[in-house]
Amino acid sequence: MKNTIQHFDPRQVMNSDTFEVFHYKGLLPVDIDVHHHDFYEVYLFIKGSAEYWIEGRRVTMAPGDLILINPTELHRSVILPEATDYERIVLWINKDYLHSLSENGTNLAKCFESSRENHTNRLRPNGAALSPIAAKLSSLVEEYCSDSWGKSVCLEAIFIQFMVELNRLCEASSQKLQKEDEDSFILKVLKYINENYSEDLTLDLLAGLFFVSKYHLSHVFRREVGVSVYRYIMLKRLMVAKELLLSGATAGEAAYACGFGDYAGFWRAFRAEYGISPKKFVSGNVSI
């Protein structure tokens, strides 16, 4: 059997208009900041010692866990200090490609929808339920790394089968996202930001609302979330702005809807984060 282990690639932009799959083994060579991307992501944790942070919520990983991330969720993985090895399979899926494969009544993107009843980012299937999912994903990696005749046709067939199995698993699961430290004030701060990103949010305002000092809020927020309060607010606003632009809003409309005081500030922030102007992003349909 061909070795499918790949060297870790820190990029967060897809090079394919269908899907990409990676089999990584070993610790991350670089820290991955809180981020979001324009594609769906499936993450199968095989072994190691790690946590996943999704919108500020901490999910402790166990072998066989599946993480599902949609483009509107800020997230990052965290390798724990006691980790000696870390193995996982990561699948990136182009949104348009997945939707093109979906038929009426068979929405293959349903498992990623945060509005879905009993939605969870983490699935922890038992051995019998995990086996077909893991087998399909392993077959996908093996074919992806091969040079076999008919590779593209075989890849699409395996991919569709995998997505059907994944959605069936989600439909059968009533498991909720594990929420550790549910009562922590940082989760309450995040909830406030996520519901009020269009308002004038400042460190002074948030510290006052939650009756803590600015220093304490800044220190604990960075420790728990991985970025500063300012950085998180900026990422949230830009992420929502991208979705608005793709849905037909003008750059000006997106700017003001997401809490930017003026278009010039929005333009600078968007270009600094994504390396492209908002208008060029829309006109060029660029994935960032």
C-alpha positions in Angstrom: 0.0 0.0 0.0 1.3 3.4 -0.9 2.4 5.7 1.9 -0.3 8.4 2.3 1.4 10.5 5.0 2.0 14.0 3.8 4.1 16.9 4.9 2.1 19.5 6.8 1.0 22.4 4.6 0.1 25.6 6.7 -1.9 27.3 3.9 -5.6 28.0 4.5 -6.6 28.4 0.9 -7.8 25.7 -1.4 -5.9 25.0 -4.7 -8.7 22.8 -6.0 -12.2 23.5 -7.2 -13.5 20.2 -5.8 -11.8 18.9 -2.7 -8.4 18.3 -1.1 -7.5 15.6 1.5 -4.5 15.4 3.8 -3.1 12.6 6.0 -0.8 14.2 8.6 1.2 12.5 11.3 3.5 14.4 13.7 3.2 17.6 15.6 2.3 20.9 13.9 5.5 22.7 12.9 3.8 26.1 13.3 1.0 27.5 15.5 -2.2 27.9 13.6 -4.0 31.1 14.5 -7.8 31.4 14.9 -9.1 31.5 11.3 -12.0 30.7 9.0 -12.1 29.8 5.3 -14.4 29.7 2.3 -14.7 25.9 2.3 -16.2 23.1 4.4 -13.8 21.1 6.5 -13.9 17.6 7.9 -11.3 16.5 10.5 -10.8 12.9 11.7 -8.7 12.7 14.8 -6.7 9.4 14.8 -4.4 9.8 17.8 -2.4 12.3 19.9 -3.4 14.8 22.5 -5.2 17.8 21.1 -8.2 20.1 21.5 -10.3 21.9 18.9 -11.6 25.4 19.6 -14.8 26.4 17.6 -16.2 29.8 18.2 -14.5 29.9 21.6 -15.8 26.5 22.7 -13.2 23.9 23.7 -13.7 20.4 22.4 -11.4 17.8 23.8 -10.5 15.2 21.2 -10.6 11.4 21.4 -9.5 8.9 18.7 -12.2 8.5 16.2 -13.8 11.9 16.8 -15.0 13.8 13.7 -15.0 17.6 13.6 -17.2 19.4 11.0 -16.5 23.1 10.3 -18.5 25.4 8.1 -17.2 28.7 6.5 -18.9 30.9 9.2 -17.2 29.4 12.2 -13.9 30.7 13.6 -11.7 27.9 14.9 -8.3 26.5 15.6 -6.6 23.3 16.7 -4.5 23.2 19.9 -1.8 20.7 20.5 -1.5 19.9 24.2 1.9 20.0 26.0 1.9 16.3 26.7 1.5 15.4 23.0 4.2 13.1 21.6 2.4 12.3 18.3 -0.5 13.7 16.4 -2.3 12.0 13.5 -5.3 13.2 11.7 -7.0 13.2 8.3 -8.3 16.6 7.0 -10.8 17.0 4.1 -11.4 20.4 2.5 -14.5 20.7 0.3 -15.3 23.5 -2.1 -18.8 24.8 -1.4 -20.0 25.1 -5.0 -18.7 21.6 -5.8 -20.6 20.1 -2.9 -23.8 21.9 -3.8 -23.5 20.8 -7.4 -23.5 17.2 -6.3 -26.6 17.7 -4.1 -30.0 16.8 -5.5 -33.5 17.8 -4.4 -34.0 16.2 -1.1 -30.4 15.2 -0.8 -28.4 18.1 0.5 -24.9 16.8 1.0 -24.0 20.1 2.9 -26.7 19.5 5.5 -24.3 18.0 8.0 -22.4 21.4 8.1 -25.4 23.6 8.7 -25.4 25.3 12.1 -29.1 25.9 11.8 -29.8 22.2 11.6 -31.7 20.7 14.5 -29.3 19.0 17.0 -26.3 20.5 15.1 -23.0 19.5 16.5 -19.4 20.2 15.4 -18.1 17.1 16.9 -19.3 13.5 16.2 -18.1 10.7 18.4 -19.5 7.5 16.7 -19.1 4.1 18.2 -16.9 1.5 16.5 -19.7 0.1 14.3 -20.7 3.6 13.1 -17.2 4.9 12.7 -15.9 1.9 10.6 -17.6 2.8 7.3 -16.8 6.5 7.7 -13.1 5.9 8.5 -12.8 3.3 5.7 -14.2 5.7 3.1 -12.0 8.5 4.2 -8.9 6.2 4.1 -9.8 5.1 0.6 -10.2 8.7 -0.4 -6.7 9.5 0.8 -5.2 6.4 -0.8 -6.8 7.2 -4.2 -5.9 10.9 -3.9 -2.2 10.0 -3.4 -2.2 7.5 -6.3 -1.6 7.8 -10.0 -4.0 5.1 -11.0 -6.0 5.1 -14.2 -9.5 6.7 -13.8 -8.4 8.5 -10.6 -10.7 11.5 -11.0 -13.8 9.3 -11.6 -12.9 7.0 -8.7 -12.2 10.0 -6.4 -15.6 11.5 -7.0 -17.4 8.2 -6.4 -15.6 7.6 -3.1 -16.2 11.2 -2.1 -20.0 11.1 -2.7 -20.2 7.8 -0.8 -18.3 9.4 2.1 -20.6 12.4 2.2 -23.7 10.2 2.2 -22.3 8.2 5.1 -21.4 11.4 7.0 -24.8 12.9 6.6 -26.5 9.6 7.6 -24.3 9.6 10.7 -25.3 13.2 11.6 -29.0 12.3 11.0 -28.7 9.4 13.4 -26.8 11.3 16.1 -28.4 13.3 18.8 -25.1 14.1 20.4 -24.5 17.8 21.3 -21.3 19.7 21.0 -19.2 19.1 24.1 -19.1 22.4 25.9 -16.4 22.6 28.6 -16.4 25.6 30.9 -19.9 26.4 29.7 -20.3 29.1 32.4 -17.0 30.9 31.8 -17.4 34.5 31.2 -15.4 34.3 28.0 -18.1 32.3 26.4 -20.6 35.0 27.4 -18.3 37.6 25.9 -18.1 35.7 22.7 -21.8 35.3 22.5 -22.2 39.0 23.0 -19.7 39.8 20.3 -21.3 37.3 17.9 -24.7 38.9 18.4 -23.5 42.5 18.4 -20.6 42.6 15.9 -22.3 45.4 14.0 -22.2 47.7 17.0 -19.4 49.9 18.3 -17.5 47.3 20.3 -14.5 48.3 22.5 -12.5 46.7 25.2 -13.8 49.3 27.6 -17.4 48.5 26.7 -16.9 44.7 27.1 -15.0 45.0 30.3 -17.7 47.2 31.8 -20.5 44.9 30.6 -18.9 41.8 32.3 -17.6 43.6 35.4 -14.0 42.8 34.9 -10.9 44.9 34.3 -9.6 45.5 30.8 -6.4 43.7 31.7 -8.2 40.6 33.0 -10.5 40.4 30.0 -7.6 40.8 27.5 -5.4 38.2 29.3 -8.1 35.6 29.7 -9.6 36.1 26.3 -6.2 35.7 24.5 -5.4 32.6 26.6 -8.8 31.0 26.0 -9.5 32.0 22.4 -6.0 32.4 21.0 -6.2 35.9 19.7 -6.9 39.4 21.2 -10.4 40.8 21.6 -9.8 43.3 18.8 -8.5 40.5 16.5 -11.5 38.3 17.1 -14.0 41.1 16.5 -12.2 42.0 13.2 -12.2 38.4 12.0 -15.9 38.0 12.9 -16.8 41.2 11.0 -14.7 40.3 7.9 -16.1 36.8 7.9 -19.7 38.0 7.9 -18.8 40.7 5.3 -17.6 38.1 2.9 -20.8 36.1 3.2 -22.8 39.3 2.6 -20.7 40.1 -0.5 -21.2 36.7 -1.9 -25.0 36.9 -1.3 -25.2 40.1 -3.4 -24.6 43.0 -1.0 -22.5 45.9 -2.2 -19.1 46.5 -0.5 -20.6 49.6 1.2 -23.6 47.7 2.5 -21.4 44.9 3.8 -19.1 47.4 5.5 -21.8 49.2 7.5 -23.8 46.0 8.3 -20.7 44.6 9.9 -19.8 47.5 12.2 -17.2 49.3 10.2 -17.5 53.0 10.7 -16.6 53.9 7.2 -15.9 52.2 3.9 -12.2 53.2 3.8 -11.6 51.4 7.1 -13.4 48.3 5.8 -11.4 48.4 2.6 -8.1 48.6 4.4 -9.0 45.8 6.8 -10.3 43.5 4.1 -7.2 44.0 1.9 -4.9 43.6 4.9 -6.5 40.3 5.8 -7.1 38.8 2.4 -4.7 40.6 0.1 -7.5 41.7 -2.2 -10.1 44.5 -2.3 -13.7 43.7 -1.5 -14.9 44.6 -5.0 -12.2 42.5 -6.7 -13.2 39.6 -4.4 -16.7 39.8 -5.7 -16.0 40.4 -9.3 -13.3 37.8 -9.5 -15.1 35.2 -7.3 -11.8 34.6 -5.6 -11.5 32.0 -2.9 -9.7 33.5 0.2 
